[in-house]
Amino acid sequence: MNKEIQGFCLCIGMMGLAYVALLILLVLFTGAKIVKTIMIVASISAMLLSLGLSSQVKSRIKKKIFNQAC
């Protein structure tokens, strides 16, 4: 995957996660029932975020998580 598409996926993924954060705040303050929407947007954003990361960055993140967990 070329760098432009990776950057685009990262950007859209981060914007989606920011949108999820705003939706969660909306739910907390108003009590709106939009849990399904939040889950769908969060999962698509996480998928795009993982597509945008290079394999080296993914392996570094996994190492950090496993080292902190153990």
C-alpha positions in Angstrom: 0.0 0.0 0.0 1.5 3.4 -0.9 2.1 6.2 1.6 -0.7 8.4 0.4 -3.4 5.8 1.0 -1.8 4.9 4.4 -1.9 8.5 5.4 -5.5 8.9 4.2 -6.6 5.8 6.2 -4.8 7.1 9.3 -6.5 10.5 8.9 -10.0 9.2 8.3 -9.5 6.7 11.2 -8.5 9.3 13.6 -11.3 11.6 12.6 -13.7 8.7 13.1 -12.4 8.0 16.6 -12.7 11.7 17.4 -16.3 11.6 16.2 -16.9 8.5 18.4 -15.5 10.5 21.4 -18.0 13.3 20.6 -20.8 10.9 20.3 -20.0 9.4 23.7 -20.1 12.8 25.2 -23.4 13.4 23.6 -24.7 10.2 25.1 -23.4 11.1 28.5 -25.0 14.5 28.5 -28.3 13.9 26.8 -29.0 10.2 27.3 -29.5 9.6 23.6 -29.6 5.9 22.6 -27.1 5.7 19.7 -25.0 2.8 20.9 -25.2 0.9 17.7 -24.0 3.9 15.7 -21.1 4.4 18.1 -20.0 0.7 17.8 -20.2 0.7 14.0 -18.3 4.0 13.6 -15.7 2.9 16.2 -15.1 -0.5 14.5 -14.8 1.1 11.0 -12.4 3.7 12.3 -10.3 1.1 14.1 -10.1 -0.9 10.9 -9.0 2.1 8.9 -6.5 3.0 11.6 -4.9 -0.4 11.5 -4.8 -0.3 7.7 -2.9 3.0 7.8 -0.2 1.8 10.2 2.9 0.2 8.7 3.9 -3.3 9.9 6.9 -1.9 11.8 4.6 0.4 13.8 2.2 -2.4 14.5 5.0 -4.6 15.8 6.3 -1.8 18.1 2.8 -1.3 19.5 2.3 -5.0 20.1 5.7 -5.2 21.9 4.8 -2.2 24.1 1.4 -3.7 25.0 2.8 -7.2 25.7 5.7 -5.8 27.8 3.3 -3.7 29.9 0.8 -6.6 30.3 3.5 -9.0 31.5 
